[in-house]
Amino acid sequence: MLLRRLARPLLASAFVVDGVDTLMHPEHRVEAASTLLRRAGQTPGEPGTNKAADPALLVRVNAGAQVASGVLLALGRAPRAAALVLAATVIPAAVTEQDFWAEKDPERKTAKRAAFLKDVSLLGGLLIASADTEGKPSLGWRGRRAARNAAASVSAALPIGAASNGSTSEAVGERLHDTAVRARSLAGIAAAKGSEVAETAQAQGSKWAEIAKERGPEWAEAAQTKGMKAAERAQVRAAKAAERAQARAAKAAEQAQIRGAKAAEAAQVQAARLAEIAKERGPEWAEAAREREAELAQVVRERAPELSAAARKRGVHLMETVRDGIDARTPRS
């Protein structure tokens, strides 16, 4: 059961997405359907042409059937009939769009062949899903089981070694008659149930096709409206983000301007303060310089004789040194 709940939505997802996309953008599919109708000998749009052969209408009905049947298959509602409807919708798409046998370009031919094989694989999976009874016995299995039970009953009614006994032959005949009656009854029940199932499937298929035909444009409009709403929400979010970024930039610029003005004001105040200090203490510093100058002059005057005597001694010493050097270099006669 869990495997079916996982497998059915996976199988139906491709058809639901493809159907919604076709309802929103049917141009390419309409062109392919028109080409198929031309090949079949019908010219769409001519007077007297059957309305059912309108390519746009056929494409919308096929897409609506894909969406409706895909949703039913994914939800597990009438899965066998939904799988049959989806299998019927695969064939037109495979024939009109994946006609690799008519393609001349090698690359496009390879791509169409791969897509055709994928559609065929989906068709096989849908056929298997349409025959899935979810573990319940089929009518054929019930008939074969009834036949085996009847044969077992007949074998049990035959006594060993009593093949020539008349009463035994009559009992066997009665048992065979009862078995034949039961078999005919089972066959009638099976035929009635088969016809009922076929009628139900046909009625449901027609009903779903009619619903898809009626609500296909509505679903397409709803999907387009949702897309426009999503685009509007994205645009509003982008505008809000841009507005927030602009507000932050303006706030940062304002803060930088305020801080710059404060720094300039502080520097101006400091410069004014230093100028005021220099103005106030200028005379004091000049008086100190004059006092220092007088003090230095007094020191020079007091030490001038000492410095002069030292200079004279240093000069005499240098003269004697020079004289000794000259005498040492002069040769004696």
Residue pairs with C-beta under 8 A, 6 or more apart in sequence:
1 134
4 76
4 79
4 132
4 134
5 76
8 73
8 74
8 76
8 79
8 129
9 73
9 74
11 73
11 122
11 125
11 126
11 129
12 69
12 70
12 71
12 73
12 74
12 82
12 86
13 70
13 74
14 122
15 66
15 67
15 69
15 70
15 86
15 89
16 66
16 67
16 70
16 71
16 74
18 63
18 66
19 63
19 64
19 65
19 66
19 67
19 70
20 63
20 67
20 219
20 223
22 29
22 59
22 60
22 62
22 63
22 66
23 60
23 63
23 64
23 67
23 216
23 217
23 219
23 220
23 223
24 220
24 223
24 224
24 227
26 56
26 59
26 60
26 63
29 59
29 62
29 63
29 93
29 96
29 97
30 55
30 56
30 59
31 55
32 96
32 97
33 55
33 58
33 59
33 92
33 96
34 44
34 55
35 96
36 92
36 95
36 96
37 43
37 44
37 53
37 55
38 44
42 49
42 50
42 53
43 49
44 53
44 54
44 55
51 57
52 58
57 213
58 92
60 213
60 216
60 217
60 220
61 209
61 212
61 213
61 216
62 89
62 92
62 93
63 212
63 216
64 211
64 212
64 213
64 215
64 216
64 219
65 85
65 86
65 88
65 89
65 208
65 209
65 212
66 86
66 89
67 212
67 219
68 208
68 211
68 212
69 82
69 83
69 85
69 86
69 89
69 208
70 82
70 86
72 78
72 79
72 81
72 82
72 208
73 79
73 82
73 83
73 86
73 129
78 204
79 129
79 132
80 129
80 130
80 131
80 132
80 201
81 130
81 201
81 204
81 205
83 126
83 127
83 129
83 130
83 132
84 126
84 130
84 201
84 205
85 205
85 208
85 209
86 126
87 123
87 126
87 127
87 130
90 119
90 122
90 123
90 126
91 123
93 119
94 116
94 119
94 120
94 123
97 112
97 115
98 112
98 113
98 115
98 116
98 119
99 112
100 109
100 110
100 112
100 113
100 116
103 109
103 112
137 145
139 190
139 193
139 194
142 186
142 190
143 186
143 187
143 190
146 182
146 183
146 186
147 183
150 179
150 182
150 183
153 175
153 179
154 172
154 175
154 176
154 179
157 171
157 172
157 175
158 168
158 172
159 165
159 168
162 168
